[in-house]
Amino acid sequence: MTGPHTTFQEWSAQPRIERVPLSHVSIELGHLYREDFAGGIDLLRRHFREIKPWVAAARDRAAALAAPGKRPRVSTCFLIDDYFSVFSTPDEVIGRLVEAAGDSGLTIDYVAREAGCAEAGPVRPAELVLDRLVNEPAPGTDGVKPPAKASGWVTNGDRPPGSSAQPAMARRPAWQPPAENAKSLHSIYLAVEIFSRKPDGRQWSCPFLAAVWQLLRLGMLRDDGRPVAAPQPAGERLPSTWESMPAVLRLNPDAQPFSAYRTLSVLARQFQNIEAAVGVVLGQVAIEEEVRQQVRIRAEEEGVVLPESLVQRISYVFDGDSNRVP
C-alpha cells in the first residue's frame, strides 16, 4: 500500500543477501586454452615450475593482509577455456593439470570453466553483470552515448567527432584526440567490446568474461540474494563432459574459500591488454550496496584493510609468456 510520500513493503518480499565465505587472497595459477593443452604435460610442468616463486610470494603477502596472530586464508584456482574452443574432456584436462601442478609442489584448490562465467546452471552471470553496467559519462558531455547493453561497448573516456575514419571527400570537423575521463596529466583511452551479436544471441568477449571471473572471485555477485556459481565438490570421479561440470569445481576438500577479499592472477604477458580492459569494465559495474557493505564490515571485523574500489583489490603478475607454446 502507498501513501502520499511513502511506499510500504513487506520485509519478507525483500530477498536476503546471503554471505559467502572469504579467503584473504585468491591466487589464480593461470588460464588454459586449447593450444596450451596441445603442448603436452611438459609445457604445463614448465608453467607451474616458473610461477611457483610468485605463488610463494603471494602467500607471504597474504600473511601481511591478515590480522596479527591470525593464519591467512589462501586458495588457488585455475580457469579453463571451454567457451571459445571446446577441447578434450574435464577428466583428462583436469587430471593433467593436477599432475603437472603437483610435480612442482603446487595444489589447485578450484578449477573453473570460462563458459560458466556466461552460464552457470539456470543463472547467467554475464547477463547479471551487463545489467549492472552504468555508463560513465565523459566530462562536458550530455550522456547521449548509447548504453553498453545496446552498443556492446564500454570506454573509459570520450572519442569526439572527427577522431574516426570518414570518406576522403567528406567535410568533417578538425580532428580531436580521445580523452580519458579521469586522466592524470595525459590520457590513456580504452574502448572495450563486451559482446558481439550472433544469430543465436550475444557472444561475450574475453575481457568481459574475465571481468565476471574477477567478480566471482571477489564474492560480489548475487542472483536474488543468492551467491552465483558457488563451488561444487568434485566427488570421486571428475565430469566426463564440460556441460556436466559445474562452473566452479572444488578439487581440494580442505581448501580455503574460493572467493576472497583480494585476488592475484599470475598470467602470461599477452593477457595484459585483456586485464586492462577488465579494469575498465569493473570501474562501471554497480555492485549491490548491501553486498558491498557486507564484505566491508566483515573485513573490518577481521582487521583487513580493504580498498573501496574493486579494481584496487585485484593484483597481477605478468611473467613472460610462460603458459604458451614456445
N, C-alpha and C positions, 0 to 999 in steps of 0.2 A: 504494500500500500504506500501511497505517496502523499506528502503534504506540500505546501507551497514551496518550501525551500529544502526539504529533506526527503531522502529516499530510505526506506526501511527494508531490510532483507534478513531472512532467517540465517542465523550463523551456520546452520547445517548445510546451507546452499553454497558456502564458501569452501573450495577444495583445500584440504590440509596439505601444506608443503612438507613432504617427507624429507628427513635428513639422510644424507649419505655419509658413510664412514670416510674419513680423510687421512691419508698419509701426510707426512711433511713434504716429501718430494716424490714425484713420479718420473722415473728415468726411462725414456724411450731409447731402446737399443738399436733402432734402425727401421727402415722400410724394406720390404721385399717385393720385387717385381719379377715378371717372367724372365727377363734376361739375367737377373741375379741367380735365380734358381737354376737356369740353364748352365750357369758357370760351374755347377757342381759343389759338393760339400767342402772342397778345399778353399774355394773362394769365400764361402761362409765362415770357415775357420779363420781365414785371414782377417776378415772383417771384425770378428769378435776379439781376436788377438790384438788388433790395432786400437780398438775402442776401450779395452779393459782399463788402461790408466785413467781415462776420463770418467769411467764409472766409479772407480775408487775415489777420485777427487770429488765427484758428486755426492758420494756417501759422507765424505768428510764435511762438505758444505751443509748437508742435511743436519749433521750433528750441531753445527753452529746455529741453525734455524730453531732447533728445539730448545725448550726452556732448560736452564742449567740443571743438571742432575737427571734429566729425562732422556730416555733412549729414543733416538729418532726413528720414525717410521718411514721406510723407503720401499717402494715397489718398482718393479721393472715391467716393461711392456714392449711389444713388437707389433708393427702394423703390416698386414699382407694385402697387396692389391688384388682384389677379385672383382673390382668394379670396371676397370678399363680393359683388363685382359684376364680371362679365366685360364688357369693352368693347373695341371696335376690335381691332387686331392688333398684335403686338410690333413688326413692322417699321414700321408707321405711328406708333405711340406713341413708340417709342424714337427714331425719326428726328426727330420733332417736338421731343422733349426735348433731344436733342443740338444741334439747330439753335438752340433758344432759349437754352441754356446758352452755346453758342459766341458768340452775339451779345453776351453780357456778359463774354466773355473767360474763361469757366469751362469746365473739362473734366470730364465724367462718366467716371470710370475703370471703374466697375462698375454694372450695373443688376440689380436682383433682383426676383423675383416673391414677393408675400406668400404665395401658395399654396405656394411652395417651402419655407416655414417649417413647413408642415403635412406636405408630402410631397415629397421630393427623390429621384426615381427609386425605387429599392427601399427607401430609408431614410425613416422618418417622424420628422423632428426633434422635432416637438411631443410625440410619444409618448416619445421619449428623455428629454425634459425632465420630462414628467409622472412617469416612473418614478424620477426623481432628486429629486422634491419630498419634503422632510422637514418634517412639521408642526412648527410652533414652539409648544410648549405655553405657555399663559399661567401666570405665577407663581401658585402656590396651587391649581392645578387638577390633576386626576388624569389628564389626557391622553386622556379618552374621546371627545373630538371626532372624528368620522369623518375618515379621511384624505382628502386632496384628490382622490385618484383615484376615490373613491366619491362624495364630496359635490359635486365640481366647483367648490369654493370654497377660497380661502386668505385668511387675515386676518393682521393684524399685532398682534392682541390678543385680547380676550375680550369677548363680549357676554353678560352674565349673564342668568338667568331674570328675567322681568319687564320687560325692555327692549324687547320686541317687542309688536306689537298682539295683543290677545286679545279674545274676545267681551265685550261690555259688562258682562254679569251674572256673568262667571266670577270666582271668587276667585283672586287672584294675589298673590304677594309684593310688597312695596314696590319701586317702580322703582329700579333701579340703573343707573348710566351704564356704557357700554362703556369699556374701558380698553386703552390701548396697552401692549404688553409692555415696551418699553424707552423709556418716556416720559421727557421732560425737563421737569419741573415740571407740564406739562399734557399730556393725551393727544390724539393725532391718530389716531383709529381708522379703519382702512381695511379693507373687505371686498371681495375681487376675485373675480368669477365668471370661471373659467378655461375652462369649456366648458358648453354646454347639450346636452341629448340630443335627437337627431333620429331619425326612423325608420331612416335609413341609417347611423347612428353618431353620434359626437361632432361638434358644430360648435364649433371653437375660438373663443375670444373675441379681440377685437383686442388687449387688453393682454397676453394670453398669447403670441400670435404675435409681438408686439413684443418680449417678453422673449426668445423664441427668436432673433429677429433680432439682438438685442444679444449673445447668447452666440456666435452665428456670427461676428459682427464682432470679438469678443474672442478668437476661436480656441479656445473652451473645449469644444466638442462633439466627441465621438468615437463611432464605432459599431464595436465590436470592434477598437478601436485605430486605426481609420482616420478621417481628417477627414471631417466631414459637409458636404455641399453645397459641395464645392470649386469655385471659379470655373472656368468653361469658356470658351475663346476664342470670340469672336463669329464668326470666319470671314469670308468675303467677303460673305455675304448674311445678313441678320437672319432669325430664325424668322418664319414666317407665321402660326403658331398659338401660343397660350400653352402648350398641352400639350406642344409640341415644344421649348419653350425651357427651358434648364437653370435651376435655382433661382437661380444667380448667373452672370451673363454678363459676361465681361471685354471691354469695348469698346476700351480703350486698350492696345495691345500693350506699351507702355513703362511701364505703371502699376506703382507700388509695390504691395506685397502688400495684399490685400483685408482680412485680419484685422490687428488692431493691439493694442498694449499698452493704448491708451486710445481711447475713441470720443467724438465730438462730433456731436450731431444739431441741425440748425437747422430748427425746426419752427414752425408757426403755434401761437398760444397755446391754441387749442382742443384741442391734444394734451396739455396739461399734466396733466390728470387721468389720462389713459391712461399717461403716463410715470411718474406717481407710483405707479400700480398695478404697473408694471414693476418698480419698486424692491421692492415687497412680494413679488412672485414670486421675483425673483433672490435675495432675502435668505433664501429657503428651498430653494434648489437646491443639492444636494450634488454638486459637481464632483469627478470622479475625482482623487484625490490626486496621482497621477503626472502628470496634465496640469497641475495647479496648480504642482507643483514644477518641471516642465519650463519653463513660462513664467517662473517666478520666477528660476530660475538663468540663463536667457538674458538677462533684464532686468539682473541683477546684472553679468553679463559685459559688457554694453553700458553700464553706468553709469546705467541708468534706474531711478529711484525709483518703485516700483510699490506702491500700497496693497494690503493683504491682501484687503479687501472688494471684490468685483466691482462693487458699486453705486458705490463711490468712484472707479472707473475710467471712469465714464460722465458726460459733461457735456452740457448742453443750452443752446441759445439759443432762447427763445420770443419770436418777433419779430412782434407784432401778429397779423394774420390774412392774411399775405402770400401764401399759396398757396391761397386760397379765392376763389370767385366773389364779387365785391362785391355 
